[in-house]
Amino acid sequence: MSQTSYLVGLVGAGIGPSLSPALHEREGDRQGLRCLYRLIDIDELGVGPEAVGELVRAARDVGFDGLNITHPCKQLVIDHLDELAPQARALGAVNTVVFEDGRAIGHNTDVTGFAASFARGLPEVSLERVVQLGAGGAGAAVAHAVLTLGAGQVTVVDAMADRAAALAAALESHFGAGRAAAASPDALAGLLPDADGIVHATPTGMAAHPGLPLPAALLHPRLWVAEVVYRPLETELLRTARALGCATLDGGGMAAFQAADAFRLFTGREPDSARMLADIAELAGAEPARH
């Protein structure tokens, strides 16, 4: 008899506002599945991110089918898994763990989620020279996605020089010499006039971190701008870029497609990505951005 009930969850810090429970439970309902999605917030538990291994073991022992993993546990969880999917191994980060026959297998759906969103929302833009703001966990995933989509070179810009350099080196080792570079924020004025587009992968623009991640004067209409933040769907960066005439992509697509990929891994069922995109737009309290 095929399984019709699933218990999954999310491990991370400060995850109360997450839309993952609603996304997975709604899609489960539409497919006639009982999908219970629980938040496991390390802040509320009063434990540090290094407790992620213990939490994964406990979830497996009590019968969870899988877990999503978010900040600040995506790298730390790797040492506590039995196997990594190739993309998670290449990225050095896991956002989805599936329990199969007592084993914990790590995946990364951030990469595939961003790639699917970008291909859908900005299908014909030039990718020769891409500037990415942010070299953290989300930044690593979206840089891999952009290079997988065929970008000529991605220049990673981060205030932490060592983090930008480490990500650029990892990207070059995976995609080839010359495909990635690192730069500091004060280099943006020289980079953006000749760039094709910007990928924004820092927390700036989120409800708790309002503002612009770069001076508005550096934007110009020939740039496309892709956002990772999805709460709100329309960040100040997107609003400013759109007013200049830039092609834009909000972060809702990445959130929906990575959740759809995780749902597929958890249940073995094919998710309705279009419905999950509509869920994101509704749950985030806004219509999808018009491009």
C-alpha positions in Angstrom: 0.0 0.0 0.0 1.5 3.3 -1.0 2.2 5.9 1.6 -0.4 8.6 2.1 0.9 10.4 5.3 4.1 12.3 5.7 5.8 13.9 8.6 8.5 16.5 7.7 9.9 19.6 9.2 12.3 22.5 9.0 15.4 23.0 11.2 16.9 26.5 11.6 17.0 29.7 13.6 14.2 32.2 13.8 12.0 30.3 11.4 8.7 31.3 12.8 7.7 33.3 9.7 8.6 30.5 7.3 6.1 29.7 4.5 7.3 26.1 4.1 4.7 24.5 6.3 1.8 26.1 4.3 3.5 25.3 1.0 4.0 21.6 1.7 0.7 21.1 3.6 -1.4 22.8 0.8 0.3 20.7 -1.9 -0.2 17.6 0.1 -3.9 18.4 0.5 -4.3 18.9 -3.2 -2.7 15.5 -3.8 -4.8 13.7 -1.2 -1.9 13.3 1.2 -1.8 14.1 4.9 1.4 16.1 5.1 2.4 17.4 8.5 5.1 20.0 8.5 6.7 21.0 11.8 9.1 23.9 12.6 12.1 22.9 14.7 13.5 26.3 15.7 16.9 26.1 17.5 16.3 29.6 19.0 13.1 28.4 20.7 14.8 25.2 21.8 17.7 27.2 23.2 20.4 25.2 21.4 23.1 26.2 19.0 23.5 25.3 15.3 25.9 22.5 16.3 22.9 20.6 17.7 21.7 20.0 14.2 23.1 16.4 14.1 21.2 15.5 17.3 18.0 17.0 15.9 18.4 15.1 12.6 19.0 11.8 14.5 16.0 12.5 16.8 13.7 13.2 13.8 14.8 10.0 12.1 14.2 8.0 15.2 10.7 9.3 15.8 9.6 8.6 12.3 10.0 11.8 10.2 10.2 11.2 6.5 12.6 14.1 5.9 13.7 17.6 6.9 14.4 20.9 5.3 17.5 22.6 6.7 18.1 26.4 6.7 20.4 29.0 8.2 22.6 28.5 10.1 22.7 24.7 9.7 23.2 24.0 6.0 26.9 23.3 6.2 27.0 21.9 9.7 24.5 19.2 9.0 26.7 17.5 6.4 28.9 15.7 8.9 25.8 14.0 10.3 24.5 12.5 7.1 25.1 9.1 5.6 25.1 10.2 1.9 25.1 13.4 -0.2 23.5 13.9 -3.6 26.1 15.2 -6.1 24.8 18.8 -6.1 24.9 19.0 -2.4 28.4 17.7 -2.3 29.6 20.1 -5.0 27.9 23.0 -3.1 29.0 22.0 0.4 25.5 22.8 1.7 22.3 20.8 2.3 18.8 22.2 2.6 16.9 18.9 2.3 17.4 15.6 4.1 15.5 12.5 3.2 15.3 9.5 5.4 15.4 6.2 3.5 15.8 2.8 5.1 17.3 4.3 8.2 19.8 6.4 6.3 19.9 10.2 6.1 20.6 11.5 2.5 21.4 15.2 1.9 20.2 17.2 -1.1 20.2 20.9 -2.2 17.1 22.2 -3.9 18.1 25.9 -3.6 20.2 25.4 -6.8 17.5 23.8 -8.8 14.9 26.1 -7.4 16.7 29.3 -8.4 17.6 27.8 -11.8 13.9 26.9 -12.6 12.7 30.3 -11.4 15.4 32.2 -13.5 14.7 30.1 -16.6 11.0 30.9 -16.3 11.2 34.5 -15.3 14.2 35.8 -17.3 14.4 33.4 -20.2 16.2 35.4 -22.8 18.6 37.7 -20.9 22.3 37.8 -21.5 24.5 35.9 -19.0 27.9 36.9 -20.2 28.9 39.0 -17.2 26.9 38.6 -14.0 27.6 40.4 -10.7 26.3 38.7 -7.6 25.9 40.4 -4.3 26.4 38.0 -1.4 28.6 34.9 -0.9 26.7 33.2 2.0 24.7 30.0 1.8 22.1 31.4 -0.6 24.8 33.0 -2.6 26.7 29.8 -3.1 23.5 28.1 -4.4 22.4 30.8 -6.8 26.0 31.3 -8.2 26.0 27.5 -9.0 22.6 27.9 -10.6 23.6 30.9 -12.7 26.8 29.1 -13.9 24.8 25.9 -14.6 22.5 28.0 -16.8 25.5 29.1 -18.9 26.8 32.3 -17.4 30.2 33.3 -18.8 31.5 34.7 -15.5 30.1 35.5 -12.1 31.8 38.1 -10.0 31.0 37.5 -6.4 30.8 40.7 -4.3 30.8 40.4 -0.5 32.0 42.7 2.4 33.8 39.7 3.8 36.7 39.3 1.3 37.7 35.8 2.4 34.2 34.5 2.0 33.9 36.0 -1.6 37.3 34.6 -2.5 36.5 31.1 -1.1 33.2 30.9 -3.1 34.9 32.1 -6.3 37.6 29.5 -5.9 35.0 26.8 -5.3 33.1 27.9 -8.4 36.2 27.8 -10.5 37.2 24.4 -9.3 33.7 23.1 -10.3 33.0 25.1 -13.5 36.5 25.9 -14.8 39.1 28.7 -14.6 37.8 32.2 -15.4 34.2 31.4 -14.7 34.2 33.2 -11.3 35.9 36.1 -9.6 35.7 37.8 -6.2 35.4 41.6 -5.5 34.7 44.0 -2.7 31.7 46.3 -2.7 33.8 49.3 -3.6 34.5 47.7 -6.9 30.8 47.8 -7.9 31.1 51.2 -9.6 33.6 49.7 -12.0 31.8 46.4 -12.5 28.2 47.4 -13.2 28.5 49.6 -16.3 29.6 46.5 -18.3 27.6 43.9 -16.5 24.5 42.2 -18.0 22.8 41.5 -14.7 22.8 41.4 -10.9 21.9 38.6 -8.6 21.1 39.8 -5.1 21.7 37.2 -2.4 22.0 39.1 0.9 19.3 39.7 3.6 19.0 43.4 2.7 15.5 44.1 1.6 13.8 41.6 3.9 11.2 43.0 6.3 13.7 43.0 9.1 16.5 44.4 7.0 15.0 47.1 4.8 17.0 49.2 2.3 19.1 48.8 -0.8 22.1 46.5 -1.0 24.0 49.0 -3.3 23.8 52.6 -4.2 20.8 53.2 -6.5 22.9 55.4 -8.8 24.8 52.3 -9.9 21.8 50.7 -11.5 21.1 51.3 -15.1 18.3 50.1 -17.5 20.5 47.6 -19.4 20.8 45.5 -16.2 18.5 42.6 -15.3 18.0 42.2 -11.5 17.2 38.9 -9.8 16.3 38.8 -6.2 16.5 35.9 -3.6 14.5 37.7 -0.9 10.8 36.8 -1.1 9.3 38.5 2.0 8.4 41.0 0.7 8.1 39.9 -2.9 8.7 43.5 -4.0 11.9 44.6 -2.3 13.2 48.2 -2.5 15.9 46.9 -5.0 13.3 45.5 -7.3 11.1 48.5 -7.1 14.0 50.8 -7.8 15.3 48.6 -10.7 11.8 48.3 -12.3 11.3 52.1 -12.2 14.6 52.4 -14.3 13.3 49.9 -16.8 15.3 46.9 -15.7 14.0 43.4 -16.3 13.4 41.9 -12.8 12.8 38.6 -11.1 11.4 38.4 -7.5 12.4 35.7 -5.0 9.1 34.0 -4.9 9.9 31.6 -7.8 13.0 30.3 -6.0 11.0 29.7 -2.8 8.2 27.9 -4.7 10.4 25.8 -6.9 12.8 24.7 -4.1 9.8 23.7 -2.1 8.4 21.8 -5.0 11.7 19.9 -5.5 11.8 19.1 -1.7 8.1 17.9 -1.9 9.1 15.6 -4.7 12.0 14.2 -2.7 9.9 13.7 0.5 6.9 12.1 -1.2 7.9 10.7 -4.6 4.9 12.6 -6.0 5.1 15.2 -8.8 4.2 18.6 -7.3 2.1 21.2 -9.2 4.7 24.0 -9.4 2.3 26.5 -10.9 -0.1 26.1 -7.9 2.9 26.5 -5.5 3.9 29.7 -7.2 0.4 31.0 -6.7 0.5 29.9 -3.1 3.7 31.9 -2.6 2.1 35.0 -4.1 -0.9 34.7 -1.8 1.0 33.8 1.3 3.6 36.5 0.9 0.7 39.0 0.6 1.3 40.2 -2.9 0.7 39.5 -6.5 3.7 38.0 -8.5 5.9 40.8 -9.8 5.2 41.8 -13.4 8.3 41.8 -15.6 
